[in-house]
Amino acid sequence: MPRQVIVNADDFGLSLSENALILQAFESGVISSATAMANMPGFEQACELARQPLLDGHIGLHFNLSYGPPLGQAIISRPLFCDAYGQFDLNLSRYCLRLGSKDLAAVEDELQAQWQHCLDHGLRPSHLDSHQHVHNIWPIGELVARFAARQGVPMRLARNLGANLTMPKRIFKTLLNRRMRGLCGATADYVCTPADLDHAAPPEHGSLEVIVHPLQLDGDFGDASLMPGDSLTQVLYKRLAGVPKVAYGRTARVLTPVEYGDVH
């Protein structure tokens, strides 16, 4: 069994309804951290909620290059990232290995703008990941890793567990993760979704991050990666009962034990 697990909810700030659901997941002990989308309609409320003791210090930045309006100006004119209306519309191969200097500068400007937007709303992100895993694109991953190192926060590695990872994908992700880990700290050694956990046992060592996108499920929680009606709570309990759940902060701390099944 892994020595500890981080259960991180993505998309905090996406909408008011998403915020309410993620807050419930915190209160029920299902998740230990979340990452906020700085350019989404529910962001300001998410920052207010992040001041609550249960969330304080455990909210990161969900860097977004693929949905909604950018916060910076430089990236608007870059056709690889934005459409003619100035909205994100990512047109970049997942296996892109190089970006031109203007595109890289625009990405860094946007990352800085989203980070600063957090600071301006009283939120100092505890960690970094990205919407639709755009930091798994090699040059973006390097840029985000260097930025995370400068800010003194860890970042999520590329998902490296799951039955659908072909050998070429495993090799690519192994090399990418080695590179990102060399540039900054990682949130965990292994990264997976609830569906990955449902299909196979967790790693026998190291630390694990489970990426969740909670759904409402009759007094319980489902997840976007699971089959409709399947319980996120039960998957976590089945695979990770007894594994300490940790939250982010200046140093990781173990949360007050809450049974994965204790959802009301």
Secondary structure by P-SEA (a helix, b strand, c coil): cccccccccccccccaaaaaaaaaaaaacccccccccccccaaaaaaaaaacccccccbbbccccccccccccccccccccccccccbbbccccccccccaaaaaaaaaaaaaaaaaaaaaccccccccccccccccaaaaaaaaaaaaaacbbbbccccccccccaaaaaaaaaaaaaaaaaccccccccccaaaaaacccccccbbbbbbbccccccbbbcccccccccaaaaaaacccccbbbbbccbbbbcccccccccc
